[in-house]
Amino acid sequence: MARVFFSYSHTDEALRDQLETHLALLKNQGLIESWHDRRIAPGSEFDQSISEAMQSADVILLLISANFLASAYCYSIELKVAMERHHAGTATVIPVILRDCDWHSAPFGKLNAVPRDGRPVTLWPNIDQAFAEVAKQVRRVVEARPPVAVQAAVREPSGVSGMPAASAPKLPRSSNLRLSKEFSEQDRDEFLRTGFDYLARFFEGSLQALQERNSDIKTAFDRIDSRRFSAVVYKGGKAVAECSIRLDGFGGRRNDGVAFSYDASARPGSHNEMLSVEADNQSLFFRSMGMQGGGANHKDRLSHEGGAELLWELLISRLQQ
């Protein structure tokens, strides 16, 4: 059984939880045992527990984001140990790119990152697909490990549960330990506000890139206020595609979604597509109403990035017809 260690920033804990869920089949099949710092027992010495867990790990997952790179502990301590063990051939380091950031020049930059092509998890329209890709790659690494005939006795890390030392008797336990999370109206509103802000920055950046790449295209982005923005694309001086995006509600209720209209001057209450904020027992996400035929997406759990890609596709498709 391979020991898998999660190195991550606590800011990304929700994404770590989702990844661990996708690795559950590997656990159930007896292929891996995972460990992260939330398994340190009360009263145990923090640094020592992490150090011993890292030294006994066979696979080290680096959950990469700007928060990870900005963390002195993750970057200067855990990453250093991980790369030393990787270069010594005593562990395999797998960078898992969670969020878009400048990681290619980092010490792990030459390693083959996951998901596929190092595309950040949160840039996939469907996060489950991204984490499924990661799980498949972890499986490949674990199944490719040579069988170990004899393992040296290793003292169980102090205060560590869930990653027993090789020589310690393994107690049976359930893999069904995850508890449901509850999300308040404040949580939902914060998800919506940060999601809308991301949408605005995403559209502004995409319009700039579209104009830079195409000499006959001009674009206009207008952040009207904190709750509305519009985008217009011109070709040969003629407006060929436009939209407005705003915080709006369903059926006159409080603003609890994102409305998309093909009219840059659309009035509140009118929309051609809508993103609502929904939750399962682990995370918040956007869900599309599926009003524009790209309909399969309305069943997907969309991240902020996934929602932005979906709405951008509605605008850019007017130019690609």
C-alpha positions, -999 to +999 in steps of 0.1 A: +000+000+000+014+034-010+014+063+015+001+095-001+010+129+016-010+161+008+011+193+008-013+222+005-023+257+017-052+257+042-068+282+019-073+254-006-087+229+020-120+226+002-103+215-030-081+191-011-113+175+003-127+171-032-095+155-044-094+131-014-130+121-023-118+112-059-090+091-044-115+071-023-116+041-047-079+037-045-082+036-007-111+011-009-090-011-032-061-011-006-038+008-030-032+039-010-034+054+025-036+092+026-024+117+051-026+155+057-020+177+086-057+176+097-049+141+110-024+153+136-037+142+169-044+168+196-013+174+217+011+162+191+041+182+179+031+198+146+065+201+128+076+166+139+044+150+128+046+165+093+083+157+090+078+121+099+048+117+077+067+132+047+096+109+053+074+078+053+053+089+022+057+071-011+037+097-031+037+134-023+010+155-039+018+192-041-015+211-044-003+242-063-019+276-061-006+311-055-014+305-018+008+274-018+037+294-034+032+323-009+032+300+021+066+300+038+059+266+053+047+249+021+074+264-001+104+265+022+099+234+042+075+208+027+085+215-009+122+212+000+118+178+016+095+166-012+120+175-039+149+160-020+131+127-017+120+128-053+155+134-066+168+106-043+142+082-058+126+075-024+092+091-032+073+104-063+063+140-063+032+149-083+023+186-087-015+191-088-022+225-103-053+238-084-054+274-095-037+295-122-004+308-110+032+313-121+046+279-112+067+268-142+099+282-127+094+267-093+116+237-082+089+213-093+084+231-126+100+204-148+079+176-133+049+163-152+020+182-136-017+171-134-044+175-145-037+169-182-012+195-196-010+212-162-043+229-168-055+242-134-083+223-118-104+254-114-101+262-151-120+231-160-157+237-167-164+206-146-141+202-115-150+165-112-135+158-146-103+175-135-100+156-102-108+123-121-078+130-143-057+135-112-069+103-096-061+084-128-025+097-127-021+088-091-033+053-098-008+050-126+021+060-103+009+037-075+003+007-097+037+011-114+055+009-081+077-022-078+066-047-052+085-043-019+096-077-005+111-064+027+105-030+043+127-015+070+109-010+103+098+026+105+086+041+138+050+054+135+050+092+132+042+109+165+005+118+167-001+106+131-032+086+123-041+072+089-005+066+077+009+038+099+045+029+098+054-001+076+061-023+106+031-013+127+000-035+127-027-019+106-060-014+124-090-017+101-111+015+097-138+028+075-131+050+045-165+066+051-154+094+074-165+125+056-191+146+072-216+169+054-209+206+053-236+232+057-235+265+039-252+297+051-268+325+031-236+345+038-215+317+023-237+316-008-236+354-011-198+355-008-195+327-034-218+348-057-199+381-051-165+366-057-178+347-087-192+378-103-160+397-097-141+368-113-165+369-143-158+406-148-120+402-148-123+371-170-143+389-196-121+420-195-090+399-200-105+377-227-117+408-247-082+423-245-066+390-257-092+387-285-084+422-298-046+416-296-049+384-316-071+397-344-062+429-362-097+435-375-113+432-341-119+459-315-136+453-282-152+474-254-156+464-218-177+485-194-178+478-157-210+497-151-211+492-113-204+465-087-233+444-100-232+449-138-208+449-168-211+448-205-190+436-234-191+445-271-170+431-300-166+451-332-155+439-366-148+465-392-164+491-370-196+471-367-209+456-335-210+418-342-214+404-307-224+419-274-237+410-240-244+422-205-239+402-173-253+412-139-263+399-105-300+392-107-327+370-091-352+344-101-388+355-104-383+387-085-365+372-055-333+385-039-303+386-062-291+350-060-277+344-095-259+357-125-279+367-156-265+368-191-282+387-220-272+391-256-281+428-253-254+451-238-282+473-226-305+446-212-328+456-184-330+438-151-352+408-151-344+398-187-319+372-196-309+345-221-290+324-196-287+322-159-262+308-134-276+299-100-256+292-068-262+257-055-245+234-030-240+197-023-228+184+010-192+194+003-190+226-018-207+255-034-209+258-072-227+274-101-253+256-122-264+268-156-301+268-165-291+253-199-312+278-218-288+282-248-287+247-261-253+240-247-276+223-225-256+194-211-237+220-190-268+227-169-262+195-151-225+203-143-212+217-111-194+248-123-166+266-106-161+303-110-138+296-139-162+270-154-191+295-152-170+322-169-160+298-197-196+289-203-208+325-206-178+335-227-186+307-251-221+322-256-205+355-266-176+341-287-199+317-305-216+346-323-182+353-340-174+317-347-206+308-366 
